[in-house]
Amino acid sequence: MRYRASIAFLVVSALLLVFAAGCTAATEEKTAPAPSPADEAYAGGLAEYANANYRVAEERFAGAYALYADAGDPDKARAARDAMFRANRTYMEYPFDAAAAEAVLREKVPGITDESITGWLENRAQTIVSENETLYYCDVASDYLYAHFDDLRKMTTTTLDFDYIARYALSENRSGTGPYVNPVHYAGVERLEIPYEMLPSSGVLKIWFPLPVETESQRNVTVTNLTCPEFIVAGPVTTGAIGYVYYEIPVGAVNGNLVITADIGFTSYEQIFEDIDPAKVGEYDTSDPEYLLYTASERNIEVTDAIREKALEIVGNETNPHLQAQMIYYHIIETYPYSHVPHGSLDAREPRVAESTYMFETGHGDCGTQSMLFSAFCRSLGIPARAIGGYQMLLSEAPGPHFWAEYYLPGYGWVPNDVTVAEMADWVTIPDEKRTAFKDYYAANLDPTRLVIQKNVDAPMDPAIPGDAVVFRVVRQAPAVVSDTAQDDLDLLSSECFSISLAAVD
């Protein structure tokens, strides 16, 4: 009994001690460690960014980056650096205040009136507000011209060779029957050359290098003579959603400029779908993975209630998917004049806005944005659609970055259209019947002057590009260049270091 009593006493005593310790801990005041100057600078950057003070935010993040680097904290330094890049990208495409925007309009648009300037700057120009100051998009004058055909035609009728551009659309000598005819064989070289002085002093460069991809209209893709093969981690990939090869290159292994090249070849076909019979369009398999993928709402092809409501308004009582898609095509041509768009800013902004939604809400969109809005309208009606792109050689032999759209019809396949090229007919003085024929061609046909890199915007790659590491994640028309150790925005700077040379060959 005494032994048991002693045990009981010890247990009770132990419990009392634990309880007492708990009470003591609960009543003691705990003081959090004071934030470091670097943490305060970073928090200040977040606060300034949230308050739309992007230039000040960039300064705060830059200060935090320097302090974290001096303290030997590479992870926080990298986070502060990326935040600094994001703040800069948010406003970098808006260099003009009101006075400068007015001046550039007067310079670029001969004879523009005071009333027109005021109306454009107050009601239509693309702007951003930073530090309570309205800033104007760098292409404010070009966008004005694209929205005012009379002014634009005065400048382009003699500089834009429309007959050359329309050589496929208005051809009377098309050979073969659709959908894939008139093949053109291309060969050329992709080249990335980053000057030595732009490279960081240490670390690893991660590079996603774009390549042609096999599609129904682009075949026989070849990629040869890739440089730096010892540093290839994934690829080359030329099938699937996007073409690319992925490198990890130690900076210490680079002597002089970093040069990556690839010899490429492919056959591009003209696509002719002008004889689609709406009555012969089949039924969709709504359980098919591809149907689900290309009717879903995505990062930049966003299906919203407002998009769906507008799409239903556009098509009215029409239920045939081909005729619906055609109605959407002509609606975009008539409603949304082409304009340049601040892609870097759109991709950087918090909260983020989908490109399709941006165009729907502002009326501004270039080839990619127009194609994304077309696809969003179609998807909202259950029509699979995607924005496809890479480069075009329609305007000249030199490849130019471009996007267009496709929608899927059972029994026919992926039907192309190009809203942006179609709108070029409005930029020049030509007979109305010629303008109409040109637009009708690009409603369901496509010239063969194309280099396809990705079958849809936001196409996934493996490994994926991390977070905010690149300027514009939605497309891969140029290499993505990521470095954890670079002090400057290497991806932004290297975008000017990439080129593609192509030529049609026999």
GIWOHU-V301745 format. One record per residue. N is the residue number from 1. PHI is phi as a letter, one per 40 degrees, with the letter a starting at -180 (none if undefined). OMEGA is omega in whole degrees, 0 to 359 (* if undefined). Layout:
N;PHI;OMEGA
N;PHI;OMEGA
This chain:
1;none;179
2;c;180
3;c;179
4;c;179
5;c;179
6;c;179
7;c;181
8;c;180
9;c;180
10;c;179
11;c;180
12;c;180
13;c;180
14;c;179
15;c;179
16;c;178
17;c;178
18;c;181
19;c;180
20;c;179
21;c;179
22;c;180
23;c;180
24;c;181
25;c;183
26;c;184
27;c;178
28;c;178
29;c;178
30;b;179
31;b;179
32;c;178
33;c;180
34;c;179
35;c;179
36;c;175
37;d;179
38;c;178
39;c;180
40;c;179
41;c;180
42;c;178
43;c;177
44;c;177
45;c;178
46;c;181
47;c;180
48;c;179
49;c;180
50;c;180
51;c;178
52;g;173
53;b;193
54;c;180
55;c;176
56;c;178
57;d;178
58;d;179
59;c;180
60;c;180
61;c;178
62;c;176
63;c;179
64;c;180
65;d;180
66;c;181
67;c;178
68;c;179
69;c;179
70;c;181
71;c;179
72;g;179
73;b;188
74;c;182
75;c;179
76;c;177
77;c;180
78;c;178
79;c;179
80;c;178
81;c;179
82;c;177
83;c;176
84;c;178
85;c;182
86;c;179
87;c;179
88;c;181
89;c;182
90;c;185
91;b;190
92;c;181
93;c;180
94;b;187
95;c;190
96;b;163
97;c;186
98;c;182
99;c;180
100;c;178
101;c;177
102;c;181
103;c;182
104;c;174
105;c;179
106;c;181
107;c;189
108;c;183
109;b;182
110;d;176
111;g;180
112;c;184
113;c;177
114;d;181
115;c;180
116;c;178
117;c;181
118;c;180
119;c;181
120;c;184
121;c;183
122;c;189
123;b;189
124;b;185
125;c;177
126;c;186
127;b;169
128;a;179
129;b;176
130;b;184
131;f;178
132;g;177
133;b;178
134;c;178
135;b;186
136;b;183
137;c;186
138;c;181
139;b;182
140;d;181
141;c;178
142;c;180
143;c;177
144;c;181
145;c;179
146;c;180
147;c;182
148;b;188
149;c;181
150;c;178
151;c;182
152;c;183
153;c;178
154;c;186
155;b;187
156;b;184
157;d;180
158;c;183
159;b;181
160;b;182
161;c;186
162;c;179
163;c;177
164;c;180
165;c;185
166;c;186
167;c;175
168;c;185
169;c;184
170;b;181
171;c;176
172;b;184
173;b;180
174;c;181
175;b;175
176;g;177
177;b;186
178;c;4
179;c;185
180;b;186
181;b;170
182;f;183
183;c;174
184;b;181
185;c;181
186;b;172
187;a;180
188;a;185
189;b;168
190;c;185
191;a;171
192;b;177
193;b;179
194;c;181
195;d;183
196;d;183
197;c;177
198;c;186
199;c;173
200;c;183
201;c;182
202;a;176
203;g;183
204;b;175
205;c;176
206;b;188
207;b;173
208;b;189
209;b;186
210;c;180
211;a;174
212;c;180
213;b;178
214;c;174
215;b;177
216;c;184
217;b;178
218;b;189
219;b;177
220;f;180
221;c;175
222;b;175
223;b;183
224;b;174
225;f;174
226;c;178
227;c;180
228;f;183
229;c;181
230;c;181
231;b;177
232;c;180
233;b;180
234;a;177
235;g;7
236;c;179
237;b;179
238;b;174
239;b;180
240;g;188
241;c;186
242;a;178
243;c;181
244;a;167
245;b;186
246;b;180
247;b;163
248;b;189
249;b;174
250;c;181
251;c;180
252;c;180
253;c;183
254;c;176
255;b;183
256;g;179
257;c;174
258;c;183
259;b;173
260;b;179
261;b;175
262;a;171
263;c;183
264;b;175
265;a;179
266;a;174
267;b;180
268;b;182
269;b;168
270;c;182
271;b;184
272;b;179
273;b;188
274;c;182
275;b;179
276;c;176
277;c;182
278;d;182
279;c;182
280;c;176
281;c;184
282;c;179
283;c;178
284;c;168
285;c;188
286;c;176
287;c;181
288;c;182
289;d;179
290;c;177
291;c;181
292;c;180
293;c;188
294;c;168
295;b;181
296;c;172
297;c;182
298;b;183
299;d;184
300;b;168
301;b;191
302;b;177
303;c;179
304;b;177
305;c;180
306;c;177
307;c;181
308;c;180
309;c;179
310;c;179
311;c;178
312;c;177
313;c;181
314;c;187
315;c;178
316;f;182
317;c;181
318;c;181
319;b;180
320;c;186
321;c;179
322;c;180
323;c;176
324;c;180
325;c;178
326;c;178
327;c;178
328;c;178
329;d;182
330;c;177
331;c;180
332;c;178
333;d;185
334;c;189
335;b;189
336;b;176
337;c;178
338;d;171
339;a;174
340;c;188
341;b;178
342;c;186
343;d;181
344;c;179
345;c;181
346;c;182
347;c;183
348;c;191
349;c;171
350;b;356
351;c;186
352;c;179
353;b;177
354;c;180
355;c;180
356;c;179
357;c;178
358;d;180
359;c;180
360;c;185
361;c;184
362;b;184
363;g;182
364;b;177
365;a;174
366;c;186
367;d;180
368;c;182
369;c;176
370;c;180
371;c;179
372;c;178
373;c;174
374;d;182
375;c;179
376;c;176
377;d;181
378;c;182
379;c;181
380;c;179
381;c;180
382;g;177
383;c;178
384;c;182
385;a;180
386;a;175
387;b;188
388;b;181
389;a;182
390;i;182
391;a;174
392;b;176
393;b;184
394;c;185
395;c;177
396;a;179
397;c;180
398;c;180
399;c;175
400;b;182
401;c;185
402;a;174
403;b;176
404;a;187
405;b;173
406;a;171
407;b;189
408;b;176
409;b;177
410;d;181
411;g;180
412;b;181
413;h;182
414;c;183
415;b;184
416;c;163
417;a;181
418;b;181
419;c;185
420;c;178
421;c;178
422;d;182
423;c;179
424;c;177
425;c;178
426;c;185
427;c;184
428;b;178
429;c;179
430;a;177
431;c;183
432;c;182
433;c;177
434;c;178
435;c;181
436;c;180
437;c;179
438;c;180
439;c;180
440;c;179
441;c;185
442;c;175
443;c;182
444;a;179
445;a;180
446;a;177
447;c;182
448;c;182
449;c;187
450;b;169
451;b;183
452;c;176
453;b;181
454;a;182
455;c;178
456;a;173
457;c;181
458;f;180
459;c;184
460;c;174
461;b;180
462;b;5
463;c;180
464;c;175
465;c;184
466;c;166
467;f;184
468;c;188
469;c;183
470;b;187
471;c;188
472;a;188
473;c;189
474;c;181
475;b;178
476;b;176
477;c;175
478;b;181
479;c;167
480;c;183
481;b;185
482;b;176
483;b;177
484;c;188
485;b;181
486;c;178
487;c;180
488;b;182
489;c;188
490;c;180
491;c;178
492;c;183
493;c;185
494;c;180
495;c;178
496;c;185
497;b;185
498;b;178
499;a;174
500;b;173
501;b;181
502;b;175
503;a;173
504;c;182
505;b;179
506;c;*
